[in-house]
Amino acid sequence: MRTGSKTFSAALRRIATVGVLASASVVTSAVVVAPPASAAAPGVTYLCSSTDYGCLASTGYSGQSVWGSWGPGHNCVSYAAFRLAQTGVARPWPDRIGNGIEWDDKARAAGVLVDKNPTVGSIAQWDDYGAGHVGHVDLVTDTYIHVSEDNFASSGSGTSTIRRIERSSQMFADADFIHVRDAQPAAVAAPPPPVDRVQQGAIGENALVDFRGDVYKIVGGAPLYVSTYDAVGGPQPSTTLTDAEFASLRSVVRDGTILAGAQTGEVYRVTGGAPLYLSTFDAIGGPQAVTWVDQAALDNAGADGVWSHLRIQPADGTTVTTWPNGEVYRFAGGAPLYVSTFDAIGGWAPMLTVDQVVVDRGSGGGRWNHVAMRPHEGTVIRGGQTGRVYVIRGGHPVYVSDWSQIGGPQPSIAVDQVAIDNAGGPGLWSHLG
């Protein structure tokens, strides 16, 4: 665990934790997420692979024989039959249940619809792999499907898996889909959930949710992407959100939320929407509860798409004080600019305390990249005491005498004129060149 010091590591182990993990250690099991690319056919991604029934544990399946299938033990037919039987479906054909290669023909003979159109709850069927193969369709989108299965030949005998199969792949083209439930009126799917479950608090902090095929953990009111189930203690059920429910979540994790990377044990405090590293709990007044998250969500903060729910660096105008020095800074273009008087920024501002080391080591790579050493190119700042406007060029504040110099009027961030006047100085003045 890389937490800055042995004392900090010990404190982290002692504190109460929030979420599904109970310690900084990654939960060990037989589950392996995303095998090497060589193990998957083109257009196929392993979301979960387990040498026991770990990937299917949430369904209650553990290799039991169903409808006369071979068992107990790993068997694709047993799992497919188990999932159908869970819905109340009767055995769909009167003779022996058969091997996977027979299921499409047996279904057609029994009057069950077989086509090339997957639906949630349908059975994916392939004639390949010797005795054929069947799996359960868990998710359907316009571009891919998710199939859970037992004993898929290409994964190795005695393996449970969950695969994402692109519609453009040969694997998808080779599949038939058996709609046993479509032929059984008793197996009516539950009505869609109400769109206000998030607002009503039915889906709250630390819940696992699925949106358009991606899994997230609700943290600080926002969805943080889960790239591997190992980060949340292994495969677990998740709640599928509607577009409206996902939109009602916070776009960025709430300030003050304390996060710990499940794979590394590194601890961060969200400040201005960005995760700022903590080398010691002393910086925030002592040990506090943490929420365990996927380290990848921290490392990719600020990227597009699924990673966008944390900023790479604090938002412009974020004001902080440091421990142990007690210095006050205001962020502009990702960098902390020293504030010698609150009058320079319009009066006292609410502040979070951050670790002095993250200010001093800005742009240092890895955990230190969530603070820039100097403002980003083109950032426009304004001296609070003088109203003078500057644009950052190569880390230096360049005076703008006329807006036409930078293409017309632009938003500017009020900072302490003293920080501008002392640009290039040592220590707390070093964040401007």
N, C-alpha and C positions, 0 to 999 in steps of 0.2 A: 504494500500500500504506500503510495507516494503522497504523503500529506505534509511534508515540510520538516517534521521532527518526530522523534520517538514519542515524546510527550503528547504531541498532537494526535499521533496514531492511537495511543492508549486512550486518550479522551474520546476519540471518535468511536472506539469499540465500546465505551461505557455508556454513551448517551442513548436515549430512546430513539428509535428510528421511525420514520413515517413511510408507509408504502408496503409493497409486497415482499421486499427483502428484509431479512432480519440482521444482517451483518454486512461488513464491507466486502467479505469474500464472495466471489461468484459462486452460486449454488452449483455443486457438482452433480451430474447425473449422466445418463447414457446419451442424453440428447446432444446432437451436434447440428447447428444451424448452418445452412449454406455450404454443402460439401464443395470440394474443388470443382472448377468449371468442367474438368474432364469427366466428372461423374454424371453430368447432365447433358441431355441431347440439346441441340440448338433450339432456342426459344423456350427452354424449360429451366426454371429456377427452383432449387430445393429451399423451401422456407423452413423446413424442419426435417431432421432425419434421426431416428432413434433405433438402437439395437434391441430395445424392448418395446413396450407399448406407449412410451412417453409422449409421442406426438398425438396420440389418440386418447390420452388419459381422461380428458375433459368429457368425452362421450360416454365413459363407463365401460368401454370395450377392453377386454383383456384376453382375447383369443378364444372365447367361448364358441361352441358349435351352435349354429342356428339353422333351422329347417333341414337338419340332416347333413349339414356341411361337415367336411373333415375337421376334426378338432378333438380336444382343445390344442391350440397352438397357432402360430402365424399362418394365416390363410386369407387371401384377398376376398374370396367368396364369403367367408364367415363375417368379415367386417362389413361388406356391402349389405348382406342379409340382416346383420345386426342393426345397421342404421335404418333400414326400411322397417324392420319389426318394431323399432322404437316408436314409429309414427302410428302404429296400429294396423299396418298393412298385413293382410294374410299372405300366406305362401302363394306366389303368383302363378305357379303352374303345378299340376298334380304329380308329375313324375319326379325323379330325383333332381335335386337342385343343380347339380352339374358343375363343370369347370367354367371359368370365365369365358373361354372361347365359345361356349355353347349358349351363353346368356342371351345374346341378341336373337338367335334363332328360336330359342324356347319362348322368349317374350313375344315375338311375332306370332308364333303358333297359338299362344294364349290370348291373343288380341290386345296385347300391350303395345303402345306406341313406341317405335324405335326410329330415331331420326338423327340429323346432324346438328340439332339445336339444343345446347345445354340449358338446363334450368336448375336452380338451387333445389337439391333433393333428388335430382335425377342420378342415374348410375352411368358413369363413363365406362365404356367397354372397348377393349382392344382384342383382336384376333392373334396378335403376335405373342412372343415370349413362350412358345411351347403350348402350354395349356391355356393361353390367353390371360387376360387380366381385367379386373373390375375395381372401381373406386367410387367414392361418394363425392358429388359436386357440392362444394360448400359455398362458393362465391362465383358470380357471373358478372362480368363487365363487358363493355364494347370491345375491349382489346385483349382480355385474358380471362382465364378461369382459375379457381383454386380447387384442387382435388386432394382429399385425404384418403389414405389407403394403407393396407397391410400387405407385406410380402411382395412388393413390386420387384420383379426379377432384376431390373437394371440397378436396383439399390442394394441388392444382396439379400439372400434368404434370411428370414427372421428380422426384418426391418420394417418399422412403421414410418411413414413419410407424409409430408404435406408438400405438394408441388404447385407452383404457378406455371401455367401452360399458356403461352401466347397463342391467340387465334391464328397468327400468321405461320405457326410452326407446323412441321410435318407430324409431330405428335398429336396436335389437335385434328389435323386432316384425317388421320388414321382412326380417330375415335368415333364410335356411335354412342348415342345417349338414349338410355332406356327409361321411360317415364312411367314407372310402376305406380307411383302415387297419383299421376294424372288419371289412371284408370280406376282409382279407389276413392269414391266420394267421401268415405269416412276420414280420409287423410287430408283434411282441409287445413291449409296453412293459417297460422294465427294472423289476425289483421295487423297491418303495419302500426308501429308504436306512435304515440302522439308526438308531434314535432316540438313540444315544449318540455321534454324530459330534462334537458340541461337547465332551462330557466326555473323549473320547479324543484331542482335539486335532486332529482332521481339519479342523475349521473354526476357524481361529484369528484372531489380530489382523489387522485391515485387510481381512478377507474381506467381500465383498458378499453379503448374504443377502436372501431374500424371505420375508416372513411375511404371509400373508393378503392378498397383493397389494401390500404396502408394502415398499420397498427400504430396507435399513439397511446401515451399515458397522460392523463390530465394532471398537470403540475402547475401550481400557481394560477389556476383558472384557464390555462392554455394547453393545447395539445403538443406534447413533445414526442417526436418520432421514435419508435422502437425498431431498430434495425436487426436485432436478434433477441429471441426470447430469453437467452441466457441473462440479459440485463434485467429481467423482471422475474427471475426465479424459475424459468422454464415455461413450456407451452401452457397457455391459459385461455379460457373463453374471453371474448371481447364483445362489446355491444356495438352493433352497426348504427351509425348516425346518419340522419338525413342531411341534405344540403343545408336546410334551415338550422338544424341543431348544431352542425359544425360551425356555421357562420356566427352562432350566438356565443361561442367560446371566445375568450380573450385572444387577441392576435399575437400577443407577446406575454411571456411569463411575468407575473406580478413582482414588482420590486420588493426586495427583502426576503424573497424565497431562497432557502438555503438548499443547494443541490450537492449530491455526491455522485461521481461517476462510478457505476457499478463495477466496471472492469479495472479501474485504477485506484479507487478510494480518494481521488482528489476532490477537495471541497471548494465550492464556489458560492458566492452570494450574488443574486441578481440585482444589478444596479443600472438604472436607466435602460432596462431591458436586456442587458448583457451580463454574462456570467463572469464575475471578477474573482480570481483565485484567492483563497484564504490559506496562508501558511500556518496560521495558528488561530484557535478559537478565541484567544485573548483579544484579538482585533475587534471582536463583536461582543465582548463582555463575558465570555466563557462558553462552555459546551452548550450546544443547542441541538434540537432535533433536525435531522436532515431528510431530504427526500431522494431516494436512489433513482437515478436515471441512466439511460444509455450514454456512455462516454462519447459515442459518435455524435449525439445531439449537441454536446458541448463543443467538440472539436470542429463541427461544421456550422456552428452558430453564424447566422448572417447570410448563409447561402440561400439559394432560391428553393422553391417547392417545399418539400416536407421539413426542411431545416430552418424555415423562415420564422419560427416561433421563439427564437432567441436572436438578439442582435449580436453582431460581431463585437461592437464596442458601444459604450453608453450613448444614448441619444444626446444631440446638441442641447445645451442648457442644463444638463444634469449636474447638480451641485453635491459635492461630497466633502467629508472631513476624514483625515487619515489617522490611523493608530500606528505607532504611539505618538507621532509628532504633533497631532492636532492641527495640521495645515489644512486650509480650505482651498478647493479647486473647483473650477467650472469647466465642463467638457465642451470643446468646440472641435469639430472635425475629428472626433475620436480621441483627442488628446486633452489632458488635464492642464488648464492654465490657472496659475496661482491667483488667489483673490486676497488682496491685502485689506480690503474694506467692503462690507456688504453694500455700501452706497453705490459702488461701481456697477452692481448688477441689479439695482432697483430695490435694495433692501434685503432683509433676512430671507433666506430660502430654506425649505425643509431639506434635510441632508441625511444620507446614509453614511455610516462609518465604513471605510474600506481599509484594507491592509496597505500600509505605506510601501511595502515591497512591490506591489503591482504598479504603483505610480512611478517608482524609481526604475523599474525594469521594463517599461513599456516597449513594445515592438521587439521583445527578446525571443520570440518564437514560442510555439507550443502554448502553454497555459498563460504566457505573458502577452500574447497577441491580442487579448481583449482590451488592452489599453494601447493607444498609439503614442509613441514618444513625442511626435510633433503632429500638428493638424494636417489632415489630408490636403493634397494639392487642390487649389481653387476655393477652399473654405473662406468665407467672408466674415470678418469679425469687426466689431465696433468698440472703440474705447468708451467705456461707460461715463467717464468724467469729461471727455472732450467731444464725443460724437464723431470723431475721426474714423474713417472706414479704411480697412486694410484687406488685401487679398493674400492668401498664403501661396507663396511660390518657393518651392524647394525647402519648405519648412520655415521660411522667413516671412514676416509680415511686411508687405509692400504697400505703401500709402496709395490710396485711390483719391485723387483730387477731383475726378469727374467720373460719374457712372459710365460714361461712354467708353472709358478705358477697359471695362470688363463686360461690355455688351449691354449696358443698361442697368436700371435699379434691380437689386437682388436682396433677398432676405439676409440679415446679418445677425450675428450672435453677440450680445453685449458682454464684454469681458473687462477686466481691470486694465486701465491704461498703463498702470505701473508695470504690469507683466509685459506689455508691448515695449515700453521704454527700456526695460531691462533684458530684452530679448538677447540671447546668446550668453547670458550670464550663467554662473554655476548653480548647482542645486535646484532650488525651486523655480528658478528662472530658465532652466535648461529646456523647457518644452516649446520654446520658440527660438529659432536660430538667429 
